Amino acid sequence: MQAIDYLPQTVIEIIHSLDEFIVENSKSARQFLKHCHIPTPQQQLTIHELNKHEGNVFEASFFSNLLSGKNVGLLSEAGCPAVADPGALIVAEAHKLQIKVVPLTGPSSILLALMASGLNGQQFAFNGYLPKEKTERFAAIKKAEKDSAQRRQTQIFIETPYRNNALFDDLLNNLQPSTRLCIASALQCENEMIKTQRISDWKKQRQELNKHPVVWLFLA
């Protein structure tokens, strides 16, 4: 299945009405728009690409047509713009410029994972990426577990796919045996896996998780 399969028809119709977009990656954005069967020819689309690895994330020119009243779409590689996503910077600037912001439904792996985890959906914290350095990472895991126990709060993390196996080992070695860990891997793909069990049970089952996008959740 493709990302477009999870979008409501009303969102598809709005995409069809646009010919200008702010995106993370122009190549994948054009592929997505092609799958959406956008009626505007590709060569007539205006695509503004975020400079995520440079000092200036966006340019003032991104907003020139918005300021004149034109509708411009913000596309996210993550599926849900501005949630764990650099698109939040675009939205913040739009508010500064008094530009109306209209959120549209899109899949968020973070919320989908929480929905399917069976963990506390009333109190939760998204922590993004853990520190790379071992000592700092272990300290962050233990602090998150302490917060989880004190507040009955689900802790949510993401990681670069090639470091998934290392993170799995770090969680097994630093969390208490009774803490419940959910691994939500390859969401909405054919090889999707969502499983929640105690750390003591995970220690009996090795998982090969590298190369797969994973959302990690635990509740002490």
Protein Blocks (a to p, Z undefined) as FASTA:
>chain_A
ZZklmpcfklmmmmmmpcbdcdfblklmmmmmmmnopabdfklpccddddfkbmblbafk
lmmmmmnopacddddfklpghiapaklmmmmmmmmnopacdddddddfklmmmmmnopaf
kbccdehjadfblklmmmmmmmmmmmmmmnopacdddddfklmmmmmmmmmmmmcfklcc
dddehehiaklccddddfklmmmpccdfehiacdddddZZ
